[in-house]
Amino acid sequence: MSDHLLNDLSLFAPETAITLTLVAAILADLIFRRTPLVVAALVLAGFVVTGLLLLGQTGVNASIFTGMIAVDSFAVFFKTIVVLAGILVVVFSMESGELNSPGRKLGEYYALLCAAALGMMLMAGASNLLMMYIAIELSSLSSYLLSGYTREAPDSSEASLKYLIYGAVSSGLMLYGISLMYGLSGSLDLRAINRALPQVLSGGGAASFTLLIAGVLALAGFGYKISAVPFHFWTPDVYEGAPITITAFLSVASKAGGFAMMIRFFKVTFIDAGAVALPAGTWATLQGFHWVDLVAILAVLSMTIGNLVAVWQNNLKRLLAYSSIAHAGYMLTGVVVLSNQGLAAIMVYFGVYLFMNLGAFYCVMLIADKTGSEDIDEYKGIGGRSPFLAVALAVFLVSLTGLPPTAGFIGKLYLFAALINSGWTWLAIVAALNSVIALYYYVRVFRNMFLRTEEPSSPGITLSWLQNAALVVLLVPTLLLGLYFTPLVQLAQASVRLFGTP
């Protein structure tokens, strides 16, 4: 075995660790079938080991397996988001009444969770179109099964089927776009495509138009993974029908992998210095069309439609699903800028989004386990029945709105600053107005929890020590990063510098 291959395998250690965890979960389930807690603990340990191996790659800037995967701080940042989401979701799953019903086998559940996380980690580092497609398929196939894991739920199978259908269409569109791009450039490697762009564009209008179509089709695949409008139709039904733990995982980890992959695709292919014929520091202009305009339109549509439709939702999982679509729109504004400042702003946003969004879904899970419903009317009087749980949910929702002194304010502040500094003031105003709309539907939850009286027959809500500890673990960063955010900002800025280009 050559030294080069050994070096590649050493840099692939985090992905290897999560793969071994997947295999170990299947074997442990065969041995400890009656004690699923053993499998959960094993998977939790595997995620922790994967996270520690990722920490060892901080500052590395390399390409492995003949350029298929990039190992840099940009990829490590998003892989860390996926791993942290995996750790928290395993903890949620251990306490989920929805999953831990008598007779349910959870070995496959944890194995599929590892497989989905592996696909999302590969998405973060993929620097070859073929690897991007393989990573998306690995993540998606696992997610299809996980979203329908609670088969006895009336909407579970429907959620899984809709997810599969929309995923297959988006996957086909993306694959066709990849084939067009390969035909134009003769390569699947992003940097090789970048170097070939001047020659492609010199071929005249037909070549430029074909490249435009290829990019739009690839964008359809990315848009599906991040739940951006108009590729969002699967999101509300899947989020409602899937187990809450999987809904939470998809809302953060899937978005992280999708955004990392989309940013690398557009930045390396259309902006990096190899394409000397393209305007420096701007998106490619093809046939008088700017990529940036299309992404800005998608950002506005995602923010506006996500927030407006959320206003009418009474099911908290559907409400948070549309909220998740709106947040994809906020983060797309950073892709519009696509400068180092814009990319760092997206990464800061993801750093805080991890805790506040998972926290909101965790509170919904705890309440649903006790009340048997996710309807907003069931939240009446929770402020009196479980003050800590109600206050925690209020903090997470305030943070999702983007109000100080929570971490969500810092995430939106850096996004808006990047937009204004790049001359996109109107887009920053649209995003700010959408935050006001979001406040309205979150306030509906506050009103029910604290201002409406509970029904006499409403069950009390008591939490275990593990549930209280998990809430504290999510609450502390949500509040602390709103007051002391410098380390996260510095980490994001350093990761962007190593990712790339001036």
N, C-alpha and C positions, 0 to 999 in steps of 0.2 A: 504494500500500500504506500503510495507516494506521500511525501511530506505535504504536498499541496492539498491532497484529499484529506489528510489528517487535520490540517488547519481548518479546512472547510467544515469538517464534522465537529471540531471543537467550537466553532462559531455558531453551529446549529444546535448547540447543547440545550437551550431552552425549549425548542420545538421537540427535540428528542425526549426531554423529560416529560412533557405533557403527553407525548405518544406512549411512553412507557406507563404513565399513569392511567391512560385509557385501557391498555392491556391488563394492567394490574386490577382495575375496577371490575373487568369482566371475570377474571379468575377469582377475585375475592368474593364476588357475588355467588359463584358456584360453591364456594366453601362455606361462606357465612350467609347463606340465603335467608335465614331466619333473623339475622341481626344486621339490618341495613345500615345501622349507625357505624359499623366497622368500615363499610365501603365508603360512606361519606367522609369519615376521618381520613381514610387513605387518600381519597381524591383531594381533600383539603390540604393534606401534606404535600401531595404532588404539585398543586398550584403554588404553594409556598416555596417549594424547591425551585420551580420554574421562575418565580419572581426573583429569588436570590441569584440565579444564573443570569437573569436579565441585568441585574445591578452590576454584575461583573463585566458587562459589555458597554458600560457608559464610556463615552469618548472614543469608541472603536469606529472606524470608517473603512469598510471593506465590502467586497463583492464576492459571493461564494457560488459554487456549483455553476461555473462558466457564465457568470453574470445573471443567473436566474433570480437570485435573492440578494438584496442589499442589506448589510448589517451596519447601521449607522444610528446615531442618537435619535434621529427623527423616528425611525422604525421602533427603536427601543421604547420611546415615550408612549407610542400608541399600543405596543405590545403590553406595556405595564398597565395601561388602562384596561385592556382585555383581561389580564391576569387578576388585577384587583377586583374587577367585576365578577370574575369567576369565583374568587375566594368568598366574596360577600354573598353571592347567590348560593353557594354550597351551604353557608351558614343559614341563609333563609330557608333552604330546602329542608334542613334538619329540623326546623321548627314549623314547617308548613302542614297545617291540618289537611289541606287539599291533596298533598302528595302522600302523607303518612297514614293513609287509611288502611284498615286491616286487610291483609292479603295482597297488597300492591307490591310488586317487585321493582326495586329502584336501581338495581345494578345497571340495567341498560340505560336508564335515565342519566346516571352519572357518567357512563361511558360516552353517551352521545353529547353530553355537555362538554367533555374533554375534546371530542372530535370537532365540535363547533368552535371551541376556543382555539384549537390548532389551526383551523381554516382562517379564522380572523387574524391570528398572528402572522400567518403566511401572507395574507392580504396586505398587512402593514409593511412588509419588506419586499414584496414582489416587484421586480424591475424588468420583467419580461411579460409580454402580453399573454403567452401561454400559461405561465405560472399564475398570473392574475385570474385567468379563467378557472384554472384548477382550484385555486384557493376559494374563489366564490362558490364553486360547486360543492366543495367539501363543507364549507360553512352552511350553505343553503340546504343541502340534503339532510344534514344533522338537524337543522332548525325545523324543517318540515315535520320530522318525526317527533321532535320535542314539543312542538306547538299542539300536537294532537295526542299527547301522552295520557291525559286524563280522559280516556275514551268514554267513560260513563257520563261525562258532562254533555248536555244536549248540543252545545255549539262547538265542541272540541274538534270533531271530525270535519265539520264545515270549515273551521279555521284552517286546519291542516291542508284541506283540499284547495281552498282559495289561495293559500300561500304557495302551494305547488304550482298551480296554474299560472299565477302572475310571475312566479319565479322562472318558470319554463319560457314564457314569452320574453321576459327581460333578458334571460340568458341567451336565447336565440338571436335577439337583436344585437347583443354585444358581440356574440361570436361572428356574426356577419360583418360587423364593423371591423373586428380584428382581421378577418380575411381580406377585406378591402385595403386595410393599412399594410398588411403583409404584401399584397400585390403591388402596391405603390412603392414601397421602400425596399422590399426584398429581405426584410428582417423582422423579427418579433421583439428584439431587444430595444428598449426605449431610447437608449443613447444612440444606437445605430440608426434608428428611425429619425432621431433629431439631426444627426449628421447628414441624412439623406434628404431632408426637407428642402434645402435650397434647390437641389436638382429636380425634386418633385414639382416644386412651385414654378420652376422655369419651363415645365412642360406645357404650360398654357392653362386656359380656363377649365378644360375638362378634368385635368389632374387636380386642380385646386378644388373644384366642386366635389370630386370623389373623396378627397381628403376631408372636406367639410362633412359629408355624409357619414364617413367612417367615424369621425369624432363624435358626431351627434348620436350615432348608434351605440358607441362605447359609453357615452354619457347616460344613456338609458339604463345600462347595467349598473352604473354607479348610483344613479338616482334611485333605483329599486332598493339597493342595500341601505341607503341612508333615509329612505321614506320621504323623498322630496316630491312635491307636486310636479307633474301629473303622474308620477310613478308610485303613488302612496295608497292606492285603493285597497291593497291587501292589509294595510296597517290596522285600522280600527277593528275589523273582524278578527284578525289573528290575535291582537292584543287582548280582546275580550274573551276569546275562546281558549287561548293557551293558559296553562298554569301561570299564576302571577309571578312565580320565580323566573320562568322563561320569558315572560313579557318584560320583566325588569332587565334581564340579561340582553335581550335583543335591543332594547331601547338605548343601551349604552355601548355594549361591546360590538354589536353589529355596525352601529354608526361609526365607532372608532375605526374599525377595519376599513369600512367603505370610504370614509373621508381620507384616511391615510393613503389608500390606493388611488383615489381620484386626484389628490394633490400631486402625488408623485407622477402620475400619468401626464397631467397637463403641464406641470412645471418642467419636468425633464424633457418631454417631447416637444413642447412649443416655446419654451422660454430660455432654456439653458444656452450657454454661449456657442454650442456647436452649430446652431442654425444661424450663421452669420448674416444670412439674407433677411432675417426677420428683424423688426424694430426692437431695439434693445429695451428690456424692461417692460414690454407690453405683450399682450396676447397676440397670437398670430392673426393676421387679417387675410381672409380667404374670400375672394370674390366680393370685396367690400364689406364682408361680414366679420364682426368681432366676436370671438368666443365670450369675452367678458360680458357682452350685452345679453347673451343667452343665459348665462349663469345668474346675472342680476335679475332677469325676468323670473327664473326659477326660484330665486331667493324671495322675491316679493310675493309670488304666488304661494309658496310654502308657508311663509309667515302669515299672510292674510287669510288664506283659506283654512289653515290649521286653527288659528285663533277664532275666526268667526264661527266655524262649525262646532268648536268646543263649547261655545256659549250655550248651545242647545242640548248638550249631553247631560243625562242624569246618571248614567253608569260611570263610576269613577275610573274604571279601566279604559273606557272609550274616551273619556275626557282627557286622561293623561296620554292616550294614543294621539289625539289631535294636538295636544300640547307638544308631544314629541316631534310631530311634523313641523310645527311652528319653530321649534328649536333647531331643527335641521335647516330651516330658512335663515335663522340668525347666523348659524355657522357658515352657511353658503356665502354670506356677505364677506367673510374673510377670504373665501376662494376668489371672489370678484377682485379683491385687491391683489392677492397672490404675491405680495412682496414679503420680505422677511417679517415686517411688522404684522401684516395680515395673517401669516401662517402662525406666528407666535401667539396672536390673539385667539386663533382657533384652538390652539393647544392649551392655553390658559382656560378657555371656556370648557374644554373637555375635562380638565383637571377638577373643576368645580362641579360640572354637570354630573360626573360620576357619583358624587356623594349626595347631591340634592335630589337627583332623579331616582336613584336606587332607594334613598330614604323615603321618598313619597310612595313608591310602590310597596315598600316594606310595611309602611303604616296601613296602606290599603289591604295588604294581605292579613295583617294582624286583626284588623277590624272585621274583614270578611270571614275569617276563621271563627270569630265569636258570634257574629250576627247572621252568618249564612247568606249575606247579600253584599253586593257592591254598589247598591243604589244610594244616591246622595241623601235620600230621606232617612236612611238608617243611621246617618251621622248626627241626628238630633240628640243633643244633650251629652255627647261624648266628652265634652269639656268637663262635665260634672262626674261622669262615671269613671273616666281615666284621664286626669288632667295632664300627666306627663306625655301620654301618647298623643293627645290633642294638641298640646303645645309643640311637640316635635313635628307633627304633620303641618302645623301652621308655619313653622320656621322653614320647612322644606318648600312649601308652596310660595312663601314670600321670596325665598331665594330663586325659585324658578321664575317668578315675576321679574326679578332683577332689582329689588329694592335694598338699600343699605340698612343695616351694616352686614348683610349676608354676603356669601361668596358669589352668588349670582350677579350681584351688582358689579363686582370686579370683572367678571367674565364679559358682561355687556359693555362695561366702560372701555375695556381694551379693544373690543370689536368696533365700537362707535368711533373711538379715537383713530383707529387704523383707517376707517372709511373717510373720516373728515380730513385727515392728513393726506389722503390720496385723491381728494377732490370729489368724493362720492357723498356729499352732504345730504342730497335728497334721499339717498338710500338709508343713511343713518336716521333721518327724520321718519321715514316709513317704519323702520325697525322700532324706533321709540314709540310711535303711535300704536304699533302692534303690542308692545309691552303693556300699554294702558288697557287695551282690550283684554289681554290675558289676566290683568288684575281683577276684572269684573267677574270672570267665571271662577277664579280662585276664591274670591270673597264670598261666593255662594256657599262654599264649603265652610268657611269661617263662621258664617251666619248660622248654619245648621249646628255646628259643634258648640258654639258659645252663646248664641242668642235665642235658640229655640229649645223648648223643654222636651224632655224625653218622654216616651210612652211608658205607662206604668209597668208594662210587661217586658220592657227592654232589658236584655241580659247585661250583667255587669262585665266589665272587661278587666281582667287581671293578667299581668304579664309575668313570665318566668324571668329568672335572673339572666338567662342567655338573651332573651328578647330585649330586656332593658339594656344589657351591655351592648347589643348590636345597635340599638337606637343611639346610645351615647357615642359609639364609634363613628356613626354617620353624622351626628349632630355637631360634634366638636370641629371637624374640618369645615363644615358648612358655615359655622360662625367664625372660626379662627381665620380661615382664608379670606374672610371679608374684612378683617382687621390687619392681618399680617400676611401679605400675599407676595412679598418680595422673592422668597425662595422659589415659588412656583413660576413666577415671571422670568426669573433668571434661568431656571432650568429650561423653560420653553424657548427662550432666546438662544441659549447655547445649543439646543438641539437643532434649531433651524439653521444656525451658522454651519454646523457640521453637515447638515443635510445638503447644504448646498452652495448656492450661487449668490453673487452679490445682490 
